[in-house]
């Protein structure tokens, strides 16, 4: 039989204190997990928002330049022949490189960028590819605009794997 005489008031208080400490510890762990989850969701939202803001700024600052080169083949000869065009091309490609670095380092959100402007970035890369390749040779800089190139390759791969993707990750649009 069990001997209850061992349970004195001190032992009972000690067990109650241990039990409360364990419950308090569990409560703290649950709170930390919840805060981490909330913080991560907020970070992801801010990352998406900053991606949209950076891209919108890039677009609004470059619209005139992009209108001026619409449909034109951009190569090193054409660019070097026009000082203003050269300055604009370098500025634009540098901003695209910055965007690509932000995506590669996960400062900006790849999914949002891909959905928002993936096709457009692929088109722009193809328009500037000749210039980029020639500038790499001329400047002996094989890594020039390399992050932009890698971003476009990543977008192309993603789009081929998810051709019907929309912003809601739960939905894939079915083509008729």
Backbone as a chain_set.jsonl record, in Angstrom:
{"seq": "XXXXXXXXXXXXXXXXXXXXXXXXXXXXXXXXXXXXXXXXXXXXXXXXXXXXXXXXXXXXXXXXXXXXXXXXXXXXXXXXXXXXXXXXXXXXXXXXXXXXXXXXXXXXXXXXXXXXXXXXXXXXXXXXXXXXXXXXXXXXXXXXXXXXXXXXXXXXXXXXXXXXXXXXXXXXXXXX", "coords": {"N": [[0.831, -1.173, 0.0], [0.325, 2.321, -0.463], [2.203, 4.79, 1.17], [1.052, 7.549, 2.658], [2.103, 9.2, 4.471], [4.517, 10.226, 3.828], [4.056, 12.445, 2.375], [4.28, 15.485, 3.141], [3.378, 18.823, 4.094], [5.407, 20.482, 3.067], [6.506, 18.912, 0.998], [4.28, 18.707, -0.695], [3.847, 21.393, -1.381], [6.229, 21.816, -2.69], [6.017, 20.083, -4.922], [3.802, 21.222, -6.165], [4.865, 23.722, -6.8], [6.88, 22.976, -8.618], [5.277, 21.875, -10.621], [3.798, 24.144, -11.416], [5.908, 25.704, -12.34], [6.756, 24.195, -14.526], [4.446, 24.325, -16.135], [4.414, 27.099, -16.531], [6.787, 27.38, -17.982], [6.122, 25.927, -20.304], [4.08, 27.571, -21.248], [5.539, 29.888, -21.865], [7.155, 28.885, -23.936], [5.199, 28.318, -25.88], [4.248, 30.927, -26.347], [6.552, 32.154, -27.377], [6.859, 30.703, -29.758], [4.51, 31.463, -31.099], [4.957, 34.238, -31.381], [7.224, 34.165, -32.991], [6.168, 33.036, -35.296], [4.312, 35.029, -36.041], [6.055, 37.163, -36.412], [7.63, 36.201, -38.534], [5.698, 36.036, -40.559], [5.078, 38.748, -40.83], [7.542, 39.706, -41.684], [7.741, 38.397, -44.177], [5.586, 39.612, -45.509], [6.495, 42.279, -45.566], [8.753, 41.927, -47.161], [7.61, 41.197, -49.596], [6.166, 43.507, -50.119], [8.255, 45.405, -50.315], [9.513, 44.443, -52.589], [7.608, 44.937, -54.588], [7.483, 47.732, -54.375], [10.165, 48.507, -55.018], [10.343, 47.571, -57.659], [8.276, 49.035, -58.862], [9.277, 51.643, -58.557], [11.6, 51.442, -60.12], [10.393, 51.002, -62.614], [8.874, 53.371, -62.966], [10.872, 55.31, -63.014], [12.188, 54.648, -65.305], [10.566, 54.651, -67.522], [10.503, 56.499, -69.72], [12.989, 56.164, -70.944], [12.733, 53.464, -71.658], [10.622, 53.631, -73.459], [11.917, 55.021, -75.489], [13.724, 53.151, -76.476], [12.208, 51.114, -77.365], [11.585, 48.29, -79.27], [14.048, 48.483, -80.508], [17.213, 47.165, -81.455], [19.658, 46.5, -79.161], [22.935, 46.962, -78.997], [26.509, 46.973, -78.449], [27.729, 48.759, -80.216], [25.666, 50.541, -81.015], [24.982, 51.594, -78.526], [27.406, 52.752, -77.589], [27.702, 54.743, -79.453], [26.027, 56.784, -78.756], [26.06, 59.009, -76.265], [24.182, 59.711, -74.238], [22.358, 57.603, -74.443], [24.047, 55.511, -73.752], [24.603, 56.129, -71.068], [22.016, 55.88, -70.017], [21.435, 53.177, -70.544], [23.382, 51.839, -69.009], [22.655, 52.754, -66.451], [20.04, 51.705, -66.23], [20.455, 48.897, -66.535], [22.104, 48.498, -64.344], [20.342, 48.97, -62.251], [18.556, 46.863, -62.65], [20.309, 44.808, -62.129], [20.793, 45.282, -59.429], [18.232, 44.744, -58.432], [18.106, 42.013, -59.063], [20.173, 41.034, -57.443], [19.066, 41.594, -54.969], [16.912, 39.798, -55.01], [18.3, 37.36, -55.203], [19.621, 37.35, -52.755], [17.538, 37.145, -51.102], [16.289, 39.407, -50.132], [14.371, 40.614, -51.611], [11.259, 39.342, -52.913], [11.049, 36.462, -54.776], [8.848, 35.04, -55.918], [6.77, 36.962, -56.068], [7.962, 38.88, -57.754], [8.338, 37.333, -60.039], [5.694, 36.695, -60.763], [4.673, 39.257, -61.1], [6.302, 40.546, -63.022], [7.763, 38.75, -64.53], [7.712, 37.767, -67.253], [8.177, 40.149, -68.606], [10.767, 40.865, -67.671], [12.283, 38.811, -68.774], [11.93, 39.392, -71.477], [13.206, 41.942, -71.589], [15.824, 41.211, -70.907], [16.518, 39.671, -73.122], [16.424, 41.652, -75.069], [18.596, 43.221, -74.311], [20.689, 41.434, -74.331], [22.681, 41.092, -76.342], [24.144, 43.483, -76.069], [25.014, 43.169, -73.385], [26.604, 40.819, -73.536], [28.631, 41.71, -75.322], [29.642, 43.9, -73.894], [30.729, 42.634, -71.681], [32.909, 41.371, -72.836], [34.309, 43.583, -73.955], [34.924, 45.067, -71.655], [36.303, 43.24, -70.254], [35.015, 41.793, -68.235], [33.54, 39.293, -67.125], [31.509, 38.824, -65.317], [29.735, 40.866, -65.423], [26.568, 42.176, -65.018], [25.672, 39.681, -64.312], [24.051, 38.635, -62.261], [21.541, 39.53, -63.022], [21.224, 38.072, -65.387], [21.213, 35.466, -64.274], [18.912, 35.634, -62.705], [16.939, 35.894, -64.686], [17.218, 33.405, -65.953], [16.393, 31.782, -63.836], [13.745, 32.646, -63.567], [12.707, 31.861, -66.066], [12.965, 29.076, -65.841], [11.301, 28.601, -63.617], [8.84, 29.517, -64.627], [8.444, 27.677, -66.68], [8.043, 25.376, -65.219], [5.802, 26.033, -63.764], [3.497, 26.978, -65.43], [0.912, 28.019, -65.252], [0.605, 29.503, -62.976], [-0.7, 31.58, -60.391], [-1.041, 34.397, -58.142], [-2.259, 33.446, -55.794], [-1.256, 30.782, -54.098], [-2.618, 28.426, -53.826], [-4.111, 28.028, -56.022], [-4.15, 26.974, -59.345], [-4.387, 28.062, -62.579], [-6.436, 26.671, -64.957], [-6.06, 25.954, -68.29], [-8.224, 26.186, -71.064]], "CA": [[0.0, 0.0, 0.0], [1.076, 3.565, -0.575], [2.316, 5.481, 2.466], [0.8, 8.973, 2.494], [2.781, 9.979, 5.512], [5.684, 10.879, 3.231], [3.619, 13.689, 1.767], [4.07, 16.542, 4.125], [3.019, 20.1, 3.472], [6.558, 20.969, 2.298], [6.6, 18.13, -0.241], [3.144, 19.078, -1.536], [4.139, 22.721, -1.925], [7.341, 21.674, -3.623], [5.49, 19.492, -6.152], [2.951, 22.238, -6.8], [5.774, 24.727, -7.359], [7.507, 22.376, -9.805], [4.225, 21.779, -11.641], [3.534, 25.494, -11.92], [7.087, 26.135, -13.103], [6.706, 23.48, -15.811], [3.362, 24.94, -16.903], [4.889, 28.429, -16.922], [7.774, 27.18, -19.045], [5.382, 25.559, -21.517], [3.386, 28.782, -21.698], [6.552, 30.754, -22.483], [7.548, 28.267, -25.206], [4.093, 28.527, -26.809], [4.239, 32.351, -26.684], [7.705, 32.415, -28.25], [6.527, 30.131, -31.072], [3.505, 32.326, -31.722], [5.613, 35.501, -31.755], [8.107, 33.857, -34.117], [5.299, 32.853, -36.461], [3.789, 36.358, -36.386], [7.19, 37.95, -36.898], [8.004, 35.664, -39.849], [4.649, 36.449, -41.5], [5.254, 40.18, -41.054], [8.754, 39.854, -42.499], [7.402, 37.989, -45.538], [4.738, 40.654, -46.075], [7.353, 43.432, -45.852], [9.615, 41.539, -48.281], [6.784, 41.289, -50.796], [5.867, 44.924, -50.322], [9.454, 46.101, -50.795], [9.74, 43.99, -53.967], [6.683, 45.694, -55.43], [7.888, 49.142, -54.346], [11.402, 48.686, -55.78], [10.058, 47.384, -59.074], [7.488, 50.186, -59.315], [10.198, 52.779, -58.662], [12.415, 51.172, -61.307], [9.555, 51.207, -63.8], [8.494, 54.779, -63.142], [12.062, 56.096, -63.341], [12.767, 54.195, -66.574], [9.574, 54.531, -68.579], [10.855, 57.278, -70.91], [14.107, 55.459, -71.571], [12.219, 52.231, -72.26], [9.857, 54.03, -74.645], [12.873, 55.435, -76.517], [14.443, 52.004, -77.055], [11.219, 50.088, -77.704], [11.749, 47.681, -80.586], [15.403, 48.667, -81.033], [18.262, 46.222, -81.084], [20.63, 47.196, -78.324], [24.259, 46.333, -78.979], [27.551, 47.883, -77.954], [27.959, 49.815, -81.203], [24.568, 51.507, -80.911], [25.059, 52.237, -77.213], [28.606, 53.588, -77.505], [27.59, 55.858, -80.391], [25.163, 57.814, -78.179], [26.485, 59.172, -74.87], [22.997, 59.671, -73.363], [21.85, 56.231, -74.469], [25.001, 54.701, -72.976], [24.36, 56.432, -69.661], [20.717, 55.316, -69.662], [21.539, 51.708, -70.559], [24.165, 51.432, -67.832], [21.835, 53.026, -65.261], [18.926, 50.76, -66.204], [20.962, 47.55, -66.265], [22.6, 48.484, -62.96], [19.171, 48.829, -61.372], [18.087, 45.488, -62.788], [21.299, 43.982, -61.416], [20.498, 45.479, -58.003], [17.012, 43.982, -58.175], [18.469, 40.593, -59.11], [20.954, 40.741, -56.234], [18.093, 41.582, -53.882], [16.166, 38.535, -55.086], [19.232, 36.267, -54.884], [19.947, 37.383, -51.325], [16.239, 37.004, -50.448], [15.769, 40.679, -49.633], [13.145, 40.757, -52.393], [10.529, 38.095, -53.067], [11.118, 35.915, -56.127], [7.517, 34.687, -56.407], [6.054, 38.196, -56.423], [8.616, 39.455, -58.934], [8.071, 36.446, -61.172], [4.295, 36.881, -61.158], [4.42, 40.644, -61.46], [7.034, 41.039, -64.189], [8.666, 37.713, -65.051], [7.748, 37.773, -68.721], [8.781, 41.414, -69.005], [12.215, 40.811, -67.412], [12.844, 37.92, -69.793], [11.934, 40.177, -72.721], [14.249, 42.973, -71.49], [17.134, 40.567, -70.956], [16.767, 39.299, -74.518], [16.695, 42.882, -75.809], [19.921, 43.723, -73.926], [21.664, 40.339, -74.291], [23.808, 41.383, -77.239], [24.95, 44.518, -75.404], [25.636, 42.594, -72.181], [27.694, 39.917, -73.964], [29.712, 42.514, -75.893], [30.226, 44.723, -72.822], [31.562, 41.733, -70.874], [34.162, 41.172, -73.566], [34.999, 44.866, -74.061], [35.409, 45.498, -70.339], [36.954, 42.085, -69.626], [34.26, 41.629, -66.987], [32.576, 38.222, -67.417], [30.419, 38.792, -64.335], [28.93, 42.07, -65.611], [25.13, 41.905, -65.084], [25.495, 38.231, -64.18], [22.891, 38.329, -61.397], [20.353, 39.746, -63.854], [21.154, 36.898, -66.249], [20.81, 34.309, -63.451], [17.51, 35.838, -62.333], [16.113, 35.579, -65.856], [17.25, 31.943, -66.1], [15.556, 31.238, -62.758], [12.352, 32.957, -63.919], [12.336, 30.981, -67.179], [12.81, 27.716, -65.293], [10.101, 28.608, -62.768], [7.654, 29.663, -65.487], [8.225, 26.428, -67.413], [7.543, 24.391, -64.256], [4.521, 26.525, -63.252], [3.01, 27.897, -66.475], [-0.413, 28.571, -64.958], [0.605, 29.963, -61.588], [-1.219, 32.894, -60.038], [-0.543, 34.828, -56.839], [-2.78, 32.549, -54.764], [-0.499, 29.543, -54.29], [-3.524, 27.288, -53.775], [-4.865, 27.966, -57.268], [-3.476, 26.918, -60.637], [-5.376, 28.346, -63.602], [-6.472, 25.612, -65.979], [-6.353, 26.477, -69.634], [-9.243, 25.423, -71.79]], "C": [[0.878, 1.239, 0.0], [1.047, 4.31, 0.752], [2.194, 6.99, 2.236], [1.506, 9.824, 3.529], [4.015, 10.693, 4.971], [5.331, 12.242, 2.641], [3.309, 14.717, 2.847], [3.682, 17.804, 3.386], [4.156, 20.649, 2.63], [6.686, 20.239, 0.968], [5.482, 18.513, -1.213], [3.389, 20.444, -2.177], [5.262, 22.658, -2.948], [6.863, 21.104, -4.957], [4.6, 20.487, -6.899], [3.816, 23.311, -7.459], [6.441, 24.21, -8.63], [6.496, 22.308, -10.941], [3.911, 23.131, -12.255], [4.698, 26.023, -12.749], [7.096, 25.479, -14.484], [5.615, 24.089, -16.693], [3.75, 26.341, -17.387], [5.889, 28.346, -18.054], [7.106, 26.82, -20.36], [4.662, 26.765, -22.102], [4.359, 29.718, -22.426], [6.969, 30.208, -23.841], [6.46, 28.492, -26.259], [4.055, 29.993, -27.253], [5.379, 32.712, -27.633], [7.43, 31.889, -29.651], [5.518, 31.004, -31.806], [4.126, 33.635, -32.195], [6.529, 35.295, -32.959], [7.296, 33.723, -35.396], [4.755, 34.195, -36.953], [4.894, 37.221, -36.999], [7.607, 37.503, -38.299], [6.977, 36.093, -40.902], [4.777, 37.933, -41.827], [6.476, 40.439, -41.931], [8.455, 39.492, -43.954], [6.537, 39.035, -46.23], [5.57, 41.873, -46.458], [8.265, 43.151, -47.05], [8.845, 41.656, -49.598], [6.484, 42.749, -51.137], [7.087, 45.665, -50.861], [9.812, 45.681, -52.216], [8.878, 44.807, -54.928], [7.114, 47.161, -55.503], [9.155, 49.379, -55.17], [11.122, 48.573, -57.273], [9.243, 48.554, -59.628], [8.357, 51.435, -59.478], [11.068, 52.635, -59.911], [11.622, 51.463, -62.573], [9.235, 52.679, -64.028], [9.688, 55.65, -63.508], [12.595, 55.782, -64.739], [11.796, 54.234, -67.741], [9.957, 55.293, -69.847], [11.991, 56.608, -71.677], [13.605, 54.216, -72.291], [11.36, 52.523, -73.485], [10.8, 54.373, -75.8], [13.562, 54.247, -77.189], [13.498, 50.894, -77.494], [11.43, 49.598, -79.132], [13.141, 47.809, -81.181], [16.319, 47.529, -80.586], [19.306, 47.009, -80.316], [21.928, 46.396, -78.353], [25.286, 47.395, -78.621], [27.819, 49.034, -78.926], [26.916, 50.914, -81.106], [24.693, 52.293, -79.606], [26.253, 53.188, -77.135], [28.554, 54.801, -78.429], [26.777, 57.03, -79.812], [25.439, 57.894, -76.678], [25.302, 59.083, -73.897], [22.407, 58.269, -73.289], [22.746, 55.322, -73.622], [24.763, 54.882, -71.479], [23.045, 55.788, -69.191], [20.747, 53.788, -69.603], [22.275, 51.221, -69.317], [23.35, 51.629, -66.554], [20.716, 51.983, -65.133], [19.403, 49.346, -65.862], [21.523, 47.435, -64.846], [21.448, 48.327, -61.971], [18.593, 47.422, -61.459], [19.04, 44.52, -62.071], [21.06, 44.076, -59.905], [19.246, 44.7, -57.592], [17.324, 42.486, -58.12], [19.28, 40.172, -57.891], [20.023, 40.689, -55.023], [17.275, 40.298, -53.854], [17.077, 37.371, -54.688], [19.557, 36.207, -53.395], [18.683, 37.341, -50.458], [15.773, 38.259, -49.712], [14.44, 40.956, -50.331], [12.556, 39.372, -52.651], [10.501, 37.639, -54.527], [9.725, 35.657, -56.699], [6.748, 35.923, -56.876], [6.643, 38.798, -57.694], [8.292, 38.634, -60.177], [6.638, 36.635, -61.676], [4.042, 38.274, -61.72], [5.087, 41.029, -62.783], [7.987, 40.01, -64.796], [8.822, 37.743, -66.56], [8.449, 39.03, -69.242], [10.294, 41.388, -68.803], [12.916, 39.901, -68.411], [12.975, 38.681, -71.112], [13.049, 41.23, -72.708], [15.635, 42.347, -71.552], [17.482, 40.204, -72.402], [17.092, 40.535, -75.36], [18.118, 43.383, -75.535], [21.023, 42.669, -74.001], [22.893, 40.619, -75.15], [24.736, 42.415, -76.599], [25.698, 43.937, -74.212], [26.818, 41.706, -72.562], [28.896, 40.702, -74.505], [30.405, 43.37, -74.836], [31.111, 43.87, -71.911], [32.93, 41.518, -71.525], [34.969, 42.467, -73.594], [35.633, 45.298, -72.743], [36.18, 44.395, -69.608], [36.347, 41.837, -68.239], [33.18, 40.561, -67.206], [31.394, 38.156, -66.447], [29.496, 40.013, -64.45], [27.465, 41.681, -65.855], [24.809, 40.405, -64.964], [24.286, 37.873, -63.308], [21.586, 38.537, -62.156], [20.154, 38.543, -64.773], [20.66, 35.671, -65.463], [19.352, 34.419, -63.007], [16.594, 35.464, -63.492], [16.085, 34.073, -66.094], [16.351, 31.281, -65.056], [14.072, 31.471, -63.053], [11.883, 32.03, -65.04], [12.093, 29.555, -66.695], [11.524, 27.622, -64.469], [8.833, 28.664, -63.63], [7.392, 28.389, -66.28], [7.672, 25.336, -66.496], [6.147, 24.749, -63.743], [3.885, 27.481, -64.255], [1.686, 28.58, -66.152], [-0.508, 29.13, -63.548], [0.042, 31.375, -61.464], [-0.742, 33.211, -58.63], [-1.043, 33.949, -55.697], [-2.154, 31.179, -54.996], [-1.385, 28.305, -54.3], [-4.217, 27.055, -55.119], [-3.9, 27.886, -58.445], [-4.567, 27.125, -61.678], [-5.289, 27.248, -64.652], [-6.858, 26.251, -67.3], [-7.336, 25.572, -70.334], [-8.758, 25.015, -73.146]], "O": [[2.036, 1.196, 0.417], [-0.004, 4.442, 1.379], [3.1, 7.626, 1.698], [1.49, 11.052, 3.445], [4.503, 11.647, 5.577], [6.204, 13.084, 2.433], [2.201, 14.779, 3.378], [3.669, 17.823, 2.156], [3.906, 21.231, 1.575], [6.942, 20.857, -0.065], [5.716, 18.629, -2.417], [3.163, 20.624, -3.373], [5.24, 23.37, -3.953], [7.264, 21.592, -6.013], [4.65, 20.574, -8.126], [3.514, 23.754, -8.567], [6.549, 24.943, -9.614], [6.811, 22.639, -12.084], [3.774, 23.25, -13.473], [4.491, 26.713, -13.748], [7.405, 26.125, -15.486], [5.846, 24.339, -17.876], [3.448, 26.718, -18.519], [5.846, 29.151, -18.985], [7.475, 27.342, -21.412], [4.641, 26.952, -23.318], [4.031, 30.268, -23.477], [7.122, 30.97, -24.796], [6.768, 28.82, -27.405], [3.847, 30.265, -28.436], [5.193, 33.481, -28.576], [7.738, 32.563, -30.634], [5.662, 31.253, -33.003], [3.842, 34.089, -33.303], [6.602, 36.15, -33.843], [7.685, 34.232, -36.447], [4.744, 34.458, -38.156], [4.673, 37.92, -37.988], [7.904, 38.338, -39.154], [7.35, 36.471, -42.012], [4.604, 38.331, -42.979], [6.442, 41.294, -42.816], [8.872, 40.206, -44.866], [6.734, 39.317, -47.412], [5.388, 42.441, -47.535], [8.517, 44.043, -47.861], [9.372, 42.156, -50.592], [6.544, 43.158, -52.297], [6.956, 46.476, -51.778], [10.359, 46.483, -52.973], [9.359, 45.302, -55.947], [7.108, 47.758, -56.58], [9.222, 50.341, -55.935], [11.607, 49.385, -58.062], [9.496, 49.012, -60.742], [8.185, 52.194, -60.432], [11.249, 53.591, -60.665], [12.13, 52.099, -63.496], [9.317, 53.172, -65.153], [9.534, 56.629, -64.238], [13.367, 56.561, -65.296], [12.174, 53.878, -68.857], [9.756, 54.781, -70.948], [11.953, 56.503, -72.903], [14.014, 53.948, -73.421], [11.366, 51.751, -74.445], [10.516, 54.052, -76.954], [13.944, 54.337, -78.356], [13.949, 49.842, -77.948], [11.45, 50.386, -80.077], [13.389, 47.286, -82.267], [16.198, 47.01, -79.476], [19.777, 48.053, -80.768], [22.008, 45.297, -77.804], [24.958, 48.576, -78.505], [28.103, 50.154, -78.502], [27.258, 52.097, -81.116], [24.528, 53.513, -79.59], [26.114, 54.314, -76.659], [29.277, 55.775, -78.218], [26.841, 58.143, -80.333], [25.104, 56.984, -75.92], [25.411, 58.448, -72.848], [22.009, 57.803, -72.221], [22.259, 54.475, -72.873], [24.726, 53.912, -70.722], [22.979, 55.222, -68.1], [20.151, 53.185, -68.711], [21.826, 50.287, -68.653], [23.354, 50.768, -65.675], [20.481, 51.448, -64.05], [18.825, 48.68, -65.003], [21.42, 46.379, -64.222], [21.578, 47.626, -60.967], [18.186, 46.854, -60.446], [18.604, 43.532, -61.48], [21.118, 43.072, -59.196], [19.214, 44.075, -56.531], [16.854, 41.782, -57.226], [19.092, 39.074, -57.366], [20.181, 39.833, -54.153], [16.981, 39.771, -52.781], [16.669, 36.496, -53.923], [19.747, 35.123, -52.842], [18.752, 37.484, -49.238], [14.965, 38.184, -48.787], [13.502, 41.467, -49.72], [13.261, 38.364, -52.611], [9.992, 38.344, -55.399], [9.451, 36.019, -57.844], [6.151, 35.922, -57.953], [5.907, 39.18, -58.604], [8.006, 39.187, -61.239], [6.408, 36.723, -62.882], [3.297, 38.446, -62.685], [4.499, 41.759, -63.58], [8.923, 40.379, -65.505], [9.939, 37.743, -67.079], [9.217, 38.972, -70.202], [11.035, 41.843, -69.674], [14.029, 40.198, -68.846], [14.008, 38.615, -71.777], [13.758, 41.393, -73.701], [16.532, 42.901, -72.187], [18.612, 40.41, -72.845], [17.933, 40.475, -76.256], [18.77, 43.912, -76.435], [22.187, 42.987, -73.755], [24.022, 40.399, -74.712], [25.955, 42.246, -76.587], [26.892, 44.189, -74.048], [27.9, 41.821, -71.986], [30.041, 40.39, -74.18], [31.623, 43.544, -74.88], [32.136, 44.347, -71.424], [33.961, 41.488, -70.852], [36.163, 42.464, -73.296], [36.743, 45.83, -72.722], [36.649, 44.592, -68.487], [37.048, 41.696, -67.237], [32.022, 40.902, -67.447], [30.392, 37.5, -66.733], [28.574, 40.165, -63.65], [27.164, 40.941, -66.792], [23.786, 39.94, -65.467], [23.579, 36.908, -63.596], [20.626, 37.794, -61.949], [19.035, 38.051, -64.918], [19.796, 34.933, -65.935], [18.641, 33.416, -62.942], [15.583, 34.79, -63.294], [15.031, 33.52, -66.405], [15.632, 30.329, -65.363], [13.242, 30.593, -62.815], [10.786, 31.476, -64.971], [11.125, 28.911, -67.099], [10.755, 26.672, -64.613], [7.873, 27.936, -63.378], [6.236, 28.05, -66.532], [6.919, 24.471, -66.943], [5.393, 23.867, -63.332], [3.745, 28.669, -63.968], [1.376, 29.622, -66.73], [-1.602, 29.216, -62.989], [0.275, 32.237, -62.311], [-0.103, 32.374, -57.991], [-0.317, 33.732, -54.727], [-2.478, 30.496, -55.968], [-0.95, 27.24, -54.738], [-4.837, 26.012, -55.331], [-2.941, 28.654, -58.521], [-5.577, 26.423, -61.654], [-4.214, 26.939, -65.166], [-7.843, 26.982, -67.404], [-7.283, 24.348, -70.21], [-9.488, 24.365, -73.894]]}, "num_chains": 1, "name": "protein.A"}
